[in-house]
Amino acid sequence: MPPQDWKLRLERFFFDQATKVDGGVPTLLDHCMVSGKEPRLSGQPEMHRDLILSIEKGLVLSASSIVLEVGCASGYVACGLAPRVAAYTGVDMSALPLELARRMNLANATFLEAHGEALPFDDASFDAVLANDVVQNLPTFDDALPLIREMLRVVRPGGRVMLGSVADASKAEGYQNRVREYSQWLTSKYGPVSPPKASKRVTRANRGAGISAPDVPAEATFYYCDYGNFLRLGELEGVGVRIEDVHPLNPYVGFRHNVVFTKP
């Protein structure tokens, strides 16, 4: 059973990760750091571009699209997606990663502190809504349900909602084997990952800005999902549901998928 304060622990995790980023505009590797992504995989520019193109295709985005990302962290998706759309808004529950995101000075991007289950937007405010690598941090489908319903509320009729990179519970064992195999390959090709230390300069700046961490242990746990829950939700809410593979260069194709809802 997850601890009752799992959400605060998760917020603390992302806060602590953000303190490891030094000053200046965050790089792709910095974004990987904050989000807890494998830098030898997600830090590859071609891998990042492949992800952005798959999001653009899955959400049917264009240069005129108005897009919301829930759980944006420091802007791993935003740095690639925002320049391709008319307006991008990113929300996250952790304030410090958002400060890093704002350093990118993306002309058409806004970053706000908010919880996914209580989005501060009117109904039908966006053409498309995305939450990438977010559902994996939620212990149960009941925890994900308010988030999904809020995302559906704020997307316009005919718009799409994407839960990106959801791990298939029915393939958990195979996925774990694949992770081990791929981690070994990454180490043989790039060497081990050196754990970074917190940046004293950033920590001082954050204290001066009044940003504080939740007083709980940092913890981010990986959870699998029963895809049947998404299909049943689609029937209940009267929305279309499509489950598709993650982007082609992702080594976990077949084990992780994008869940795409289409609002009537």
C-alpha positions in Angstrom: 0.0 0.0 0.0 1.3 3.5 -0.8 1.8 5.9 2.1 -1.1 8.3 2.7 1.2 11.2 1.9 2.5 9.7 -1.4 1.6 12.9 -3.3 3.7 15.1 -1.0 6.5 12.6 -1.3 6.3 12.8 -5.0 6.3 16.5 -4.9 9.4 16.4 -2.7 11.1 14.1 -5.2 10.7 16.5 -8.1 11.8 19.4 -5.8 15.0 17.6 -4.8 15.7 16.7 -8.4 15.4 20.3 -9.4 17.9 21.4 -6.9 20.5 19.4 -8.8 20.3 21.6 -11.8 22.7 24.5 -11.9 22.0 28.1 -13.0 21.1 29.2 -16.5 18.7 27.8 -19.1 18.0 24.1 -18.4 19.4 21.7 -21.0 17.7 18.5 -22.3 19.8 16.5 -19.8 18.7 18.9 -17.0 15.1 18.2 -17.9 15.9 14.4 -17.7 17.3 15.0 -14.3 14.3 16.8 -12.9 11.8 14.3 -14.3 13.9 11.3 -13.2 14.3 10.1 -16.8 17.1 7.9 -18.0 19.5 10.5 -19.4 21.3 8.1 -21.7 18.0 7.4 -23.4 15.7 10.4 -23.0 18.7 12.8 -23.3 19.3 11.8 -26.9 18.1 14.7 -29.2 16.8 12.2 -31.8 14.8 10.4 -29.1 13.4 13.6 -27.9 12.4 14.7 -31.4 10.8 11.4 -32.0 8.7 11.8 -28.9 7.6 15.3 -29.8 6.6 14.3 -33.3 4.5 11.4 -31.9 2.7 13.7 -29.5 2.0 16.1 -32.4 0.6 13.3 -34.5 -1.4 11.6 -31.7 -3.0 14.9 -30.6 -3.5 16.1 -34.2 -1.7 19.4 -33.5 -1.0 22.2 -35.8 0.7 25.6 -35.7 -2.7 27.1 -34.5 -3.3 24.6 -31.6 -3.7 25.7 -28.0 -2.2 23.0 -25.8 -2.1 22.2 -22.1 0.4 19.8 -20.5 -0.3 18.5 -17.0 2.7 17.5 -15.1 5.2 19.5 -17.2 8.0 19.5 -14.6 10.9 21.7 -15.9 9.8 21.5 -19.5 11.1 18.3 -21.1 8.2 18.2 -23.5 7.6 22.0 -23.6 11.0 22.8 -25.0 10.2 20.8 -28.1 6.4 21.1 -28.4 5.8 24.8 -27.6 7.6 26.1 -30.7 5.3 23.9 -32.9 2.0 25.2 -31.6 0.2 28.6 -31.2 0.1 28.6 -27.4 1.4 26.2 -24.7 0.5 26.1 -21.0 2.2 23.7 -18.6 1.1 23.0 -15.0 2.8 21.1 -12.3 2.3 20.6 -8.6 6.0 21.3 -7.8 7.0 25.0 -7.8 10.8 24.6 -8.2 10.7 22.7 -11.5 8.4 25.4 -12.9 11.0 28.0 -12.0 13.5 26.1 -14.2 10.9 25.9 -17.0 10.4 29.7 -17.0 14.2 30.2 -17.5 13.7 28.8 -21.1 11.8 32.1 -21.9 9.6 30.3 -24.5 7.7 33.1 -26.2 4.3 31.4 -26.3 4.5 29.3 -23.1 3.0 29.8 -19.7 3.9 27.7 -16.6 1.6 27.6 -13.6 1.6 25.8 -10.3 -1.6 23.6 -10.1 -2.8 20.1 -9.3 -4.1 18.0 -12.1 -7.3 17.1 -10.3 -8.2 20.8 -9.9 -7.2 22.6 -13.1 -7.6 26.4 -12.9 -9.2 26.7 -16.4 -12.6 27.1 -17.9 -14.4 24.2 -19.7 -13.2 23.6 -23.3 -10.2 26.0 -23.0 -7.7 23.9 -25.0 -7.5 22.1 -28.3 -5.6 19.3 -26.8 -4.4 18.2 -23.4 -1.4 16.0 -22.5 0.1 14.2 -19.5 3.3 12.4 -20.4 5.0 10.0 -18.0 2.5 11.1 -15.3 0.1 8.2 -14.7 3.1 5.9 -13.8 3.4 7.9 -10.6 -0.2 7.4 -9.5 -0.8 4.4 -7.2 -4.3 3.4 -8.4 -6.7 4.2 -11.2 -8.9 5.9 -8.7 -6.0 8.3 -8.1 -5.8 8.9 -11.9 -9.6 9.3 -12.4 -9.9 12.9 -11.2 -7.0 14.0 -13.3 -8.4 12.4 -16.5 -11.8 13.9 -15.9 -10.3 17.3 -15.4 -8.3 16.9 -18.6 -11.5 16.0 -20.5 -13.3 18.9 -19.0 -10.9 21.5 -20.2 -10.4 20.2 -23.7 -12.8 21.4 -26.4 -15.4 19.2 -28.1 -13.6 17.2 -30.7 -10.3 17.6 -29.0 -8.0 14.9 -27.7 -6.5 14.0 -24.3 -3.3 11.9 -24.2 -1.9 10.0 -21.3 1.6 9.3 -22.6 3.8 6.3 -21.9 1.5 4.3 -19.7 3.0 0.9 -18.6 0.9 -2.2 -19.3 0.2 -4.2 -16.2 -0.3 -7.4 -18.2 3.3 -7.2 -19.4 5.0 -6.2 -16.2 7.4 -9.1 -16.1 8.4 -8.7 -19.7 8.9 -5.0 -19.2 11.2 -5.5 -16.2 13.3 -7.9 -18.3 13.5 -5.4 -21.1 14.5 -2.6 -18.7 17.4 -4.7 -17.4 18.5 -5.7 -20.8 18.4 -2.2 -22.2 20.1 -0.7 -19.1 23.0 -3.2 -19.6 23.2 -2.1 -23.2 23.2 1.6 -22.3 26.0 1.0 -19.8 28.1 -0.9 -22.3 27.6 1.9 -24.9 27.8 5.1 -22.7 29.1 3.9 -19.3 27.3 4.3 -16.0 25.4 7.3 -15.0 27.1 9.5 -12.3 24.6 10.7 -9.7 24.7 14.6 -9.6 24.9 16.6 -6.4 22.6 19.4 -5.5 23.6 22.8 -6.8 24.3 25.2 -3.9 23.8 28.2 -6.1 20.3 27.1 -7.1 19.4 26.1 -3.6 20.3 29.6 -2.3 18.3 31.3 -5.0 15.3 29.1 -4.3 15.4 30.0 -0.6 15.5 33.7 -1.5 12.4 33.2 -3.7 10.5 31.6 -0.9 10.2 28.2 -2.5 10.3 25.4 0.1 10.1 21.7 -0.1 7.4 19.5 1.6 8.7 18.2 4.9 8.5 14.5 3.9 10.9 11.9 2.4 11.3 12.1 -1.3 9.7 9.1 -3.1 8.7 8.4 -6.7 7.2 4.9 -7.2 6.6 3.3 -10.6 3.1 1.8 -11.1 1.6 -0.3 -13.9 -1.9 0.3 -15.3 -4.8 -2.0 -16.3 -5.7 -0.7 -19.7 -9.2 -2.1 -19.2 -9.9 0.8 -16.8 -9.3 3.3 -19.6 -11.6 1.5 -21.9 -14.4 1.2 -19.3 -14.0 4.9 -18.5 -14.4 5.8 -22.2 -17.7 3.9 -22.2 -18.9 5.5 -19.0 -18.0 9.0 -20.1 -19.1 8.5 -23.7 -15.6 9.4 -25.1 -13.6 7.6 -27.7 -10.5 5.7 -26.5 -7.5 4.5 -28.5 -4.5 2.7 -27.1 -1.4 3.1 -29.3 2.3 2.4 -29.2 4.7 5.0 -27.8 7.0 6.7 -30.3 8.9 4.4 -32.7 12.4 5.0 -31.3 11.3 4.2 -27.7 12.9 0.8 -26.7 9.7 -0.1 -24.7 7.4 -0.2 -27.7 4.9 -3.0 -26.9 5.2 -2.5 -23.1 4.2 1.1 -22.8 1.5 2.9 -24.7 -0.3 6.2 -25.2 -3.9 6.3 -24.1 -5.8 8.8 -26.3 -9.3 10.0 -25.5 -11.4 11.9 -28.1 -14.1 14.2 -26.6 -17.4 14.1 -28.6 
